[in-house]
Amino acid sequence: MAEHEADDGDGASSSDATDEPDEELTYAASGVDIDESEAATEALLDAAGEFAGDFAGLVDIGDRYLALATDGVGTKLLVAEALDDYSTVGIDCIAMNVNDLVAAGIEPVAFVDYLAIEAPDSTTTGQLGEGLQIGAELADIALIGGETAVMPDVIDGLDIAGTAAGLAPKDGLFAGEAEPGDAIVGWPSSGIHSNGLTLAREAVTRDHDYDDPFPPEPSTTIGEELLAPTRIYTDLLDPLREHGTHAAAHVTGGGWRNLTRMGPYRYEIEEPFDAQPIFEFVQTVGDVSDAEMHRTFNMGTGFVATFDPADAMNVVEETADGRIIGRVVDSDEGVSIRGLDLQ
């Protein structure tokens, strides 16, 4: 069944500060409750009926499938607004869509965007267009237009979302379920990507401004670190297909629990990629627990896939920065990582 992603969209807004700086932050307390979001999604699906596909909706068009995925950027837009810099969020918008297609074994081919804006602003829309063009080039897809809606009575600021279309031969889709004994191959993220920004914003603005120097790297600002664009993983599609991946997942909303979408097994992560400094900064200034960080963010690993162990070694050798990070175990469903047990 295709899923309307309860992936945080960060659509629930929250204040950028708290009166209790020593209180431990959680995603739910910041304004996004993943459990409630998933329950709302299930209610929508129950009412609308089943869809074909998981990470993307599939339409049978004869000898192949047409696939569609839709997503937005979430409250990352509020960081862009604070810095008056929207030049990278178009990359995020494309990345969040095409990466879901790749996770299903689908080749992205085209993208349309939808921009809802309070008032026309050529500087802002020009920056958004710049990011969309860069994202389309990185994903090697056609940017075929979209819609801009000026709605001052509905929108405060702006929101941008999009839909990616893809094609796959009927024998090209990934099976979609891992197998016990599989090796898990991972690829690093580029940073915080476009999920969990409601929690990240709440944390960093307790005692800092977005234009403050980023302590681990003072030559950049905190806001610039948060705006680092989402990595695009379309270059992985060919090697994933060639080496027979069983299932793949784009690590987005819900953090590492996303892996359970590959099947009801235990995913034992033994060598995850190091988390970038932005994650430690968010955790420290927000007093966020290890478990909450891993339930919310990608923590350094942005994409995973499972293979027979011999095939896993081949795909690692063929991709620039992939490595085996764990294994699939026929046990109680969940994810084990860095001493945590995420259910």
C-alpha positions as CSV (number, residue, x, y, z in Angstrom):
1,M,0.0,0.0,0.0
2,A,1.5,3.4,-0.9
3,E,2.0,5.6,2.0
4,H,1.1,9.2,2.5
5,E,4.4,9.9,4.3
6,A,3.9,10.7,7.9
7,D,7.5,11.9,7.6
8,D,7.4,15.0,9.7
9,G,6.9,17.5,6.9
10,D,7.5,19.6,9.9
11,G,4.1,21.0,9.1
12,A,3.2,21.5,12.7
13,S,4.7,24.8,13.7
14,S,6.2,25.7,17.0
15,S,7.8,28.6,18.8
16,D,11.5,29.3,18.2
17,A,12.3,29.5,21.9
18,T,11.3,28.1,25.3
19,D,11.1,29.5,28.8
20,E,12.7,26.4,30.2
21,P,16.1,26.1,28.6
22,D,17.1,23.1,30.7
23,E,14.1,21.0,29.8
24,E,14.9,18.0,27.6
25,L,13.4,18.5,24.2
26,T,11.5,15.9,22.2
27,Y,10.0,16.1,18.7
28,A,6.5,15.8,20.0
29,A,7.0,18.6,22.6
30,S,8.4,20.8,19.8
31,G,5.2,20.4,17.8
32,V,5.4,17.2,15.7
33,D,4.2,13.9,17.2
34,I,5.2,11.1,14.8
35,D,2.8,8.6,16.4
36,E,-0.1,11.0,16.0
37,S,1.0,11.8,12.4
38,E,1.1,8.1,11.6
39,A,-2.4,7.6,13.1
40,A,-3.7,10.5,11.0
41,T,-2.2,9.0,7.9
42,E,-3.8,5.7,8.6
43,A,-7.2,7.4,8.9
44,L,-6.6,9.1,5.5
45,L,-5.7,5.8,3.9
46,D,-8.7,4.0,5.4
47,A,-10.9,6.7,4.0
48,A,-9.3,6.9,0.6
49,G,-8.6,3.2,0.0
50,E,-5.5,1.3,-0.8
51,F,-2.8,2.5,-3.2
52,A,-0.3,0.5,-5.2
53,G,3.3,1.0,-4.0
54,D,5.0,2.0,-0.9
55,F,7.5,4.8,-1.3
56,A,5.7,5.9,-4.4
57,G,2.3,5.4,-6.0
58,L,2.4,3.1,-9.0
59,V,0.3,3.0,-12.2
60,D,0.4,0.0,-14.5
61,I,0.9,1.4,-18.0
62,G,1.5,-1.9,-19.8
63,D,5.1,-3.0,-20.0
64,R,6.2,-0.8,-17.1
65,Y,5.1,1.3,-14.2
66,L,4.5,5.0,-13.9
67,A,5.3,6.2,-10.4
68,L,4.6,9.4,-8.6
69,A,6.0,10.7,-5.3
70,T,5.1,14.0,-3.7
71,D,6.7,15.9,-0.8
72,G,7.8,19.3,0.4
73,V,10.5,20.9,2.5
74,G,8.7,21.5,5.8
75,T,9.8,24.1,8.3
76,K,13.3,24.3,6.8
77,L,11.6,27.1,5.0
78,L,11.5,29.1,8.3
79,V,15.3,28.9,8.5
80,A,15.6,30.1,4.9
81,E,13.2,32.9,5.7
82,A,15.3,34.0,8.7
83,L,18.4,34.1,6.6
84,D,16.6,35.5,3.6
85,D,18.2,32.7,1.5
86,Y,16.0,30.3,-0.4
87,S,18.7,29.3,-2.9
88,T,19.1,25.7,-1.7
89,V,15.6,24.6,-0.7
90,G,14.6,23.8,-4.3
91,I,17.3,21.1,-4.1
92,D,15.7,19.8,-1.0
93,C,12.3,19.7,-2.6
94,I,13.5,17.6,-5.5
95,A,15.7,15.4,-3.3
96,M,12.9,14.4,-1.0
97,N,10.9,13.2,-3.9
98,V,13.4,11.5,-6.2
99,N,15.0,9.7,-3.2
100,D,11.7,8.0,-2.4
101,L,11.5,6.9,-6.1
102,V,15.0,5.4,-5.9
103,A,14.1,3.6,-2.7
104,A,11.4,1.7,-4.7
105,G,13.7,0.9,-7.7
106,I,12.2,3.6,-9.9
107,E,14.1,6.0,-12.2
108,P,13.0,9.6,-11.8
109,V,12.3,11.4,-15.1
110,A,10.5,14.6,-14.4
111,F,9.4,17.0,-11.7
112,V,6.7,19.7,-11.2
113,D,6.6,22.1,-8.3
114,Y,3.8,23.9,-6.5
115,L,4.6,27.2,-4.8
116,A,2.0,28.9,-2.6
117,I,3.1,32.4,-1.6
118,E,1.6,35.2,0.4
119,A,2.8,37.9,-2.0
120,P,4.8,37.9,-5.2
121,D,8.5,38.4,-4.7
122,S,10.8,38.0,-7.7
123,T,14.0,37.7,-5.6
124,T,12.6,34.8,-3.5
125,T,11.1,33.0,-6.5
126,G,14.3,33.5,-8.4
127,Q,16.2,31.8,-5.6
128,L,13.7,29.0,-5.4
129,G,14.0,28.5,-9.2
130,E,17.8,28.4,-8.9
131,G,17.6,25.6,-6.4
132,L,15.1,23.6,-8.4
133,Q,17.3,23.9,-11.5
134,I,20.4,22.7,-9.6
135,G,18.4,19.8,-8.0
136,A,17.1,18.7,-11.4
137,E,20.6,18.7,-12.8
138,L,21.9,16.7,-9.9
139,A,19.0,14.2,-10.2
140,D,19.3,14.1,-14.0
141,I,15.6,14.8,-14.5
142,A,13.5,17.2,-16.5
143,L,12.0,20.2,-14.7
144,I,8.8,20.7,-16.6
145,G,7.1,23.6,-14.9
146,G,4.6,23.9,-12.0
147,E,2.2,26.3,-10.4
148,T,2.6,29.5,-8.4
149,A,-0.4,30.5,-6.3
150,V,-0.6,33.9,-4.6
151,M,-2.9,33.4,-1.6
152,P,-2.5,36.2,1.0
153,D,-5.6,35.0,2.9
154,V,-4.3,31.5,3.3
155,I,-0.4,31.6,3.3
156,D,1.8,33.4,5.8
157,G,5.1,33.5,3.9
158,L,5.4,30.6,1.5
159,D,5.3,26.9,1.1
160,I,6.8,24.8,-1.7
161,A,6.1,21.2,-2.6
162,G,6.5,19.1,-5.7
163,T,5.8,15.8,-7.4
164,A,8.4,13.6,-9.2
165,A,7.4,11.2,-11.9
166,G,9.4,8.1,-12.6
167,L,9.3,4.9,-14.7
168,A,10.4,1.4,-14.0
169,P,10.2,-1.9,-16.0
170,K,8.0,-4.4,-14.3
171,D,11.0,-6.5,-13.5
172,G,13.0,-3.5,-12.3
173,L,11.1,-2.7,-9.0
174,F,12.9,-3.8,-5.8
175,A,11.2,-6.7,-4.0
176,G,10.5,-4.2,-1.2
177,E,11.2,-6.6,1.7
178,A,14.6,-7.5,3.3
179,E,15.5,-11.0,4.0
180,P,17.0,-12.4,7.3
181,G,20.8,-12.7,6.8
182,D,20.9,-9.7,4.4
183,A,23.8,-7.3,4.8
184,I,22.7,-3.6,5.1
185,V,24.7,-1.2,3.0
186,G,24.5,2.5,3.9
187,W,25.5,5.8,2.2
188,P,26.2,9.0,4.2
189,S,23.8,11.9,4.4
190,S,24.9,15.5,3.7
191,G,23.7,16.7,7.1
192,I,20.3,17.2,8.6
193,H,18.5,17.0,5.2
194,S,14.8,18.1,5.4
195,N,13.3,16.3,8.4
196,G,13.2,17.1,12.0
197,L,13.7,20.8,11.5
198,T,10.9,21.6,14.0
199,L,13.0,20.0,16.7
200,A,16.3,21.4,15.4
201,R,14.9,24.9,15.3
202,E,13.5,24.7,18.8
203,A,16.8,23.4,20.1
204,V,19.2,25.9,18.4
205,T,17.2,29.0,19.1
206,R,17.1,28.5,22.8
207,D,20.4,30.4,23.2
208,H,21.4,31.2,19.6
209,D,20.4,33.0,16.5
210,Y,20.5,31.5,13.0
211,D,23.2,34.0,11.9
212,D,25.5,33.1,14.9
213,P,28.8,31.4,14.0
214,F,28.5,27.6,14.1
215,P,30.7,26.7,17.0
216,P,32.4,23.6,15.4
217,E,33.1,25.6,12.3
218,P,32.9,29.4,13.0
219,S,33.4,30.3,9.3
220,T,29.8,29.3,8.7
221,T,26.6,30.1,10.6
222,I,24.2,27.9,12.4
223,G,21.5,28.7,9.8
224,E,23.8,27.8,7.0
225,E,24.5,24.4,8.6
226,L,20.7,23.8,8.9
227,L,20.2,24.7,5.3
228,A,22.8,22.3,3.9
229,P,20.8,20.7,1.0
230,T,19.6,17.1,1.1
231,R,21.8,14.7,-0.8
232,I,20.3,13.2,-4.0
233,Y,20.8,9.4,-4.4
234,T,19.7,8.9,-8.0
235,D,23.2,7.7,-8.9
236,L,22.7,4.6,-6.7
237,L,19.8,3.3,-8.8
238,D,21.8,1.4,-11.4
239,P,24.2,-0.4,-9.0
240,L,21.3,-1.2,-6.7
241,R,19.4,-2.9,-9.5
242,E,22.5,-4.5,-10.9
243,H,23.4,-6.2,-7.6
244,G,19.9,-7.3,-6.7
245,T,18.9,-5.2,-3.7
246,H,16.0,-6.7,-1.8
247,A,14.8,-3.5,-0.2
248,A,15.9,0.1,0.3
249,A,14.9,3.0,2.5
250,H,15.5,6.8,2.4
251,V,16.1,7.7,6.0
252,T,13.7,10.6,6.5
253,G,11.0,11.4,9.0
254,G,10.9,8.9,11.9
255,G,14.7,8.6,11.7
256,W,16.1,5.1,11.9
257,R,12.7,3.6,12.5
258,N,12.2,4.1,8.7
259,L,14.2,0.9,8.2
260,T,11.2,-1.2,9.5
261,R,9.4,-0.2,6.3
262,M,11.7,-2.8,4.6
263,G,10.1,-5.7,6.5
264,P,9.2,-6.8,10.1
265,Y,12.7,-7.8,11.1
266,R,15.5,-6.5,13.4
267,Y,18.0,-4.2,11.7
268,E,21.2,-4.4,13.6
269,I,23.4,-1.4,12.7
270,E,27.0,-2.0,13.7
271,E,28.9,0.6,11.8
272,P,26.8,3.6,11.0
273,F,28.4,6.7,9.5
274,D,29.5,9.3,11.9
275,A,26.9,12.0,12.6
276,Q,27.9,15.4,11.3
277,P,28.6,18.1,13.9
278,I,25.2,19.7,13.4
279,F,23.6,16.7,15.1
280,E,25.8,16.9,18.2
281,F,25.2,20.7,18.4
282,V,21.4,20.2,18.2
283,Q,21.5,17.5,20.8
284,T,23.7,19.5,23.2
285,V,21.9,22.9,23.0
286,G,18.5,21.2,23.1
287,D,19.3,18.6,25.7
288,V,17.9,15.9,23.4
289,S,18.3,12.2,24.3
290,D,20.2,9.8,22.1
291,A,17.0,7.8,21.4
292,E,15.1,10.9,20.4
293,M,17.9,12.0,18.0
294,H,17.8,8.6,16.3
295,R,14.0,8.6,16.1
296,T,14.0,12.0,14.5
297,F,17.1,12.5,12.4
298,N,19.2,10.5,9.9
299,M,22.3,10.9,12.2
300,G,24.8,10.7,9.4
301,T,23.3,8.0,7.2
302,G,20.8,9.1,4.5
303,F,20.1,5.9,2.5
304,V,20.2,2.2,3.1
305,A,19.6,-1.0,1.1
306,T,19.8,-4.7,1.9
307,F,21.5,-7.4,-0.2
308,D,22.8,-11.0,0.0
309,P,26.2,-10.6,1.7
310,A,28.2,-11.4,-1.5
311,D,26.2,-8.8,-3.5
312,A,26.6,-6.3,-0.8
313,M,30.4,-6.3,-1.2
314,N,30.0,-5.8,-4.9
315,V,27.8,-2.8,-4.6
316,V,30.2,-1.3,-2.0
317,E,33.0,-1.6,-4.4
318,E,31.0,0.0,-7.2
319,T,29.8,3.0,-5.3
320,A,32.0,5.8,-4.1
321,D,31.1,6.0,-0.4
322,G,28.9,3.0,0.4
323,R,29.8,0.5,3.1
324,I,28.2,-2.4,5.0
325,I,26.8,-0.9,8.2
326,G,24.8,-3.9,9.6
327,R,22.7,-6.9,9.0
328,V,19.1,-8.1,9.0
329,V,18.0,-10.5,11.8
330,D,14.9,-12.6,12.0
331,S,13.9,-11.4,15.4
332,D,11.5,-8.9,17.0
333,E,10.9,-5.9,14.8
334,G,13.0,-2.8,15.5
335,V,16.4,-1.1,14.9
336,S,19.5,-1.6,17.1
337,I,22.0,1.3,16.7
338,R,24.7,2.8,18.9
339,G,23.4,0.8,21.9
340,L,19.8,1.9,21.3
341,D,16.7,-0.3,20.7
342,L,14.3,1.7,18.6
343,Q,10.8,0.1,18.3
